[in-house]
Amino acid sequence: MSRFWSDVVHVLVPYTPGEQVQMPGLIKLNTNENPYGPSPQAVAAMHAAVGDDLRKYSDPSNTMVKDAVARRFGLKREHVFLGNSSDEVLAHTFHALLKHDQPLLTPDIGYSFYPTYCSLYGIEHVLVPLNDRFEIDVEAYMQPCGAIIIANPNAPTGIALPLKSIATLAATHPDQVVVIDEAYVDFGAQSAVTLLDRYSNLLVIQTLSKSRSLAGLRVGFAVGHPDLITGLERVKNSFNCYPLGQVQQAGAVAALDDHAYTEQTARAIIDSRHWLTAQMQALGFEVLPSHANFIFARHPQRDGARLAAELRQRAILVRHFNRPRIDQFLRISIGTDAECTALVNALGQILA
Ligand SMILES: *Cc1c(COP(=O)(O)O)cnc(C)c1O
């Protein structure tokens, strides 16, 4: 507390990211980082971008990256917004598009940054409960609201919503923005990008952090109707005109263009997810059906926080959320085959 703080600072509820611990031999399965490196083409493009040109400001309109996103999805540049991470794109989205007289609807169990943005921007919101199977219940969103935001696949459950449910949400809320945060969509879910030509109220947000293995680069984007994009640009250009530097722009273009690499590494992660799910089930865990690069699992006889602590003693980090309904679950990122095997062995010892 400081007497120098603005009023808003006193009521903020900052997001707590997963720990970034430096420890030799640590197996880090707590922040959904990709175990495989980024596209070699992206790395080469970034090396090539380091030079004299850095004395100049980067392109404030991110044209090359917008065109790469547009190429990838068969859209036009006017449909694309870029930001320094999808967290930043989300922040601008809350600010530009989600504050209305009626409350914002979002799942009670979802990406915990959403309530944080609500506290930052003073947005009233209603937490809509997931059903007993931890699925998003589209019927529960049929209530007066100013806007809707969900992650698909949802975080931290990993459960995906079928495309027709997203179409229903968009069709039944023609006067509200419906935001779909697709941070994990490339790990087996259906992207709502294909619905954009039918619904001008739909905004889809993706990141280069997960399936493209560039969490350290900080690039995210939104795609949607040009009216939504223009609203986002107005906020961005009132905040930071150059959110992406030249190195980021070069890396992002090459990563987006090397989609074959993204698909190949995503496929490997999906295979590992299937293997890990079966192993965890054999150890007695209930594992929610994941379409993400992590699984969400609980053991009927073992306390979630205890399990996380015992794994930590064995130098394996997983994420535990001390929150109602999910405090018995562990969120475990899919690692390399060796990391997944080490996790299964450690759990076997702990449960024995
Ligand atoms: C990881 C994640 C993000 C943030 O991604 P960045 O681009 O690294 O900020 C956004 N939404 C969800 C649901 C995520 O899990």
The ligand as an ORCA input file, in Angstrom:
! r2SCAN-3c Opt
* xyz 0 1
  C      -1.172    -19.031    -22.612
  C      -2.506    -18.396    -22.786
  C      -2.629    -17.096    -23.263
  C      -1.464    -16.159    -23.328
  O      -0.606    -16.349    -24.300
  P       0.528    -15.252    -24.549
  O       0.409    -14.939    -25.983
  O       1.810    -15.951    -24.184
  O       0.272    -14.075    -23.678
  C      -3.890    -16.602    -23.516
  N      -4.986    -17.322    -23.278
  C      -4.913    -18.564    -22.776
  C      -6.156    -19.317    -22.505
  C      -3.670    -19.128    -22.503
  O      -3.574    -20.329    -21.943
*
